[in-house]
Amino acid sequence: MKLKEALEKKRFAVTSEVQAPVDEEPEALIRRLEMVRGRVDGLSVPELEIEGIVGDSLKTCDLLKQNRFESIYQTTTRDKSRPQLQKDLLRAHESGVENLLVFTEDYRITGDSLQEMMFFHVDAAKLDSVLTHMRQGRTVEGDSLPGSAEFTVGSGVESGWGKNVPDLEMKEMEEMTKIGTGYFLTTPVFDVDHFERFLKRAETFGVPVIAEVMILRTAGMAQFLNRHFKSGMVPDWIIKKLAGSPDKQKASLEIFGDIVRGLKDLCQGVHIITMGGEENLRLYLDAAKLR
C-alpha cells in the first residue's frame, strides 16, 4: 500500500528513515531491510553532506523502489533558491519519487520571534511556488515540463510543549495546510501526555499527524540528546530504565513499545528513527505490534 493510500484510508502509517550508502555497497542496505518489507509504508532518505561526504539520496530512493519499498525524498528549503529547489524536486520526480518530506524550520532560533516568522514565510512561499508550478506542468521560469508533477508532501513541524502555548508552530502548520501538505511529521516524541496537548491544537487543521519515535538503545544516547539538542527532551524515567536494566535491548524494546502503544489512539502513524540500527527494526516493530 502506498503512503498516500494509507493516509487516505486512515490506516496507522509506519515509516522509517535510512541513510544513503556512502562507504558500503547499496545492496547491504537492502539486506538489512529485507525483514521489514511490507511492514512499513515508506522509507525516507535525507540529503546527506557531512564534511564533504555526499550521499546520493535520489539514487537510494530509486534503489528502494526497485526493491519494492516506498521511498520518501527528504529535503529542506534552507539555503536553497527557488531554481535550486525546483531542480532537486524535478530530479526526484524524474526518478519516480512520489513522496516528499520537507523541512522549513532548520533556521529556528528560540521563541516566537518576528525574525523566525519572516524566515518561515520566505521558505514556505518558495516551496509553494515550486510545487504549484510543477503541478501545472511549468517551471518557475515559465517553461513547459513534459507533464505535471504531483507529490504527497509531508511537512516537518515542532511538537514541543513548554510553559507557553506554541503559537509559532500553529502559524507554521496553518501555512503548510494552505500549501496542501498531506501530513505533518513531528519532532521526536518521548512524553505521550505532553504530545496529546499538542495534538489537541493541531487537530484543528484536519491534517494527519505522524509522530517521530526515536529508538534509544542506551542511557548515554538519551543523555546526549538532552545535552546537545534540548534539555529535558528525554524524560528521566527513560534514562533510569536504560541505565538500570541488565538487558539494554529488552529495556529499549519495552520503552519503544510503550511509547508507540500510547500514540496509536492519538495520531495517524509513527516515523521510526533507528539511529543506524536498521537490522533491528523488525524487533521494534514486533515489540509495538506494528504489523
N, C-alpha and C positions, 0 to 999 in steps of 0.2 A: 504494500500500500504506500502510495506517495505521501509525503508530508502534508501537502495541501489537502489531500483527501482525508487524512487522519484528523486534521484540524476542522474541516467542514463537517465531519461526522461526529465531532466532539469526543473522539477517542482520546484516551490518556496517552499523549505522544511521548516517545522516548528518543532522545537524540544524544549524541556524544561528540567529542572533539578529538581529532587526530592531527598530528604534525606532518607536514610534507617531509618525506625522507631526505636526509642530507648526506649522511655517511653510511648508508646501508642500501641494499637492493630493495626496490619498491615492493617486490614480492614478499619480503619479510613482514611488511606491514599487513599485507592481505592475510598472511598465515596467522597472524595474531588476532585477526578479526573474524576468521572463519567461523568460530563457535558462536558468534552473535548475529550472523546473517539471518534476517527475518525477525530479529528481536528488537531492532532499532529502526526508527522511522527516518533517520537521517544522520549523517556524519559531517560535521563542519570542519573545514580546513582553513585555518587562519593564514594570512600573509605572514611570512617569516623572513626577517632580516636582522640577524644578530651578529655584530662585529664583522660585517662584510659577508657573512654566510647567508645566502638567499635560497630558500626552498621554493620549488615550483608548485604553488598551491593549485593552479588550474590543471596542471598535468596530473596531480594527485587526485583531483576531482574526477578527471577522465578515467584514471585507473580504478577508482571506486565504482564508477558507473559500469565499466567493463566487467567488474566482478560482482555485479548485482547488488550494489549498495546505493542508496540515495545520498547524493553529495550536496553539501551546502557551502557555497563560496563565502568566506568570512572576510570582510574588508572594513575599512574605516574611511571617513571623509576627511580626517585630519591631514593637513598639509597636501591636499590634492586639489588641483584646479578642476573646473568642470570638464575640460578636454581630457585630463588625465583620468578622472573618474569614469568618464564615458568610455575611454579606451579600455580600461580594465573590465567594465561591465559588458562591452561588446565582445571582448575576448572570452568572457565567461559564457555568454550566450552562444557564441560560435563553437564553444567546447561542449555544448549540450547541457550546461548547468541550468537548472530550473529554480534553484533556491538561493537566496541571498541572506546573509546575516550582517547587518550594517551597524557599526558603532559610530555615533556622532558626539560622544561625550568624553573622549580621551583628554580633552583640554581641562576638564573640571578642576577647579581650584578648591574652594571651600565655601559653603553657604550659598544663599540665594542672592547673587550679585547681578547687577546690570551687565557687567562685563561678560559673565557667563552666558546670560540670555542672548546677548548680541552675537557671541560666537556660535551659539547653538542655532540661531535663526539663519546665519550665513550657511552653516553646514547643511541644515535641513532644506533650505531653499535650493542649494546646489544639487543635492540628491534628488529632490522633487523635479527639478528642471530636466536632469538627465533621464530619469525614469519616464517622465511624461513624453519627452521627445522619442524615446525608444519605443514606447507603446504605440506611438503614431507613425512609426517607421521612418523617423527622421533623426538626424544628428542635431546637436545644439547649434551647429553652424548652418543648418537648413538643408543639408544634403540628404538625398534619399537612401534608405537602407534596403537591402533585399527583401525585408519583411519586418513586421512588428516584433518586438521582443517583450515578453511578459515574464515576470518573476514572482515567486512567492517570497515576500520580503519580511524578514524578522528584524526587529529593532532592539538593540541593546539598551536597557534602562537601569537606573539605580533603584534599589528597593530598600535602602537603609531607612530606619525609623528611629530617630532620636527624640529629644525633648520637643523639637519643633516639627510641625507638620511640613513635609517635604513639598512645598508649593512649586519649587522649580521643576522637580521631577514630574509633577502633574501637568505643568505647562508644556513640558517637552513631549510627554505622552500624547497630549491633545494635538500638538502639531504633527506628530508622526501618524496619528489616526487620520488626520486630514490628507496626508500623503497617500494613505492606503496601505499601511502596514498590515501584514497578515497575522502577526503575533508579536508580543513583547517577550524578550528574554531578560531575566533579571540578573543582578549580581548574586554571588553565592549565598544560599540560604542555610543557616545553621540553627536559627531560632524560629520555629514554626509559628509561635504565638505572635511575635513581632511581625512576621511576614503576613499573617492574617489581617493585621491592621492596615498594612499597605494595600492588600487586595480589596479591602472594603472601599478604598478610594479609587483604585484602578478599575473596578468593575463598571464604573460609570461610562467608560469608553466603549464597552461592548466588544473588546478585542481579546482573543485568547492570551493567557499569560503562561509562559513556561518558566519554571524555576530552575536556576542553575544549582546543581548539587556537586560539591567537590569531595572527592574521595580522600580522606585523611588516613594515612597509614601509621603515623607515629605522633607522639605529643610534640616532638620537635617541629614537625611540619605545621602544626596548629600554632605553636608559639611564633614561628617565623611569620605567619600571616598576620598575627596580632602586632608583631614588632615592626614589620616593614610595609604593611598595606593599610591596616586600620585597627586601632586599639579596640579590643573587645569584640572583634569580628567573630572569633570562635569562642563560644561560652566556656566557662571554667569546667563545667561538668564533663564536657567532651575531652578536654585536656587531661583531667584527672582520670577518666576512664582509660584513655590510651596509655597514660603513664603508669597506672597501677595494675594493668592487666598482664598476666604472664604470657597470654596468647594475643599478640598485637593484631594479627589478621582477624581473629574472631571478634575482637573489640571493634575493629574498623568496620567489619561487615554489619555488626549489630547497630552501630551508630548510623551508618548509611541507611539500613533498613528502617530504623525508627523515623528518620527524617522523611524519607520518601513516603512511608505509610501516613505520616501526618499531612503530607501535601496532596495525597490522592483525592481527597474530598474538597480541596481548596482551589486548585488551579488545573490547567489542562495538560500538564506534562512536566517532564524534568529533562534537563540538559546536563549530562554527566561529564565532569572533568576528571579524567583518570590520572592526571599528573604523570604521564608516561607509562602507565600500567595497563595498556590495552589488553594484554594477555590475561588479565584477571577480571576483565569487565563482566564476563559471564557469571562469575561468582557473586558479584554485587547485584546483577540483575536477578539472580536466584534469591539472594537474601531479601530483596524487596518485593519478590514475587511479581516481577515485571516480565510477563510472557514467558 
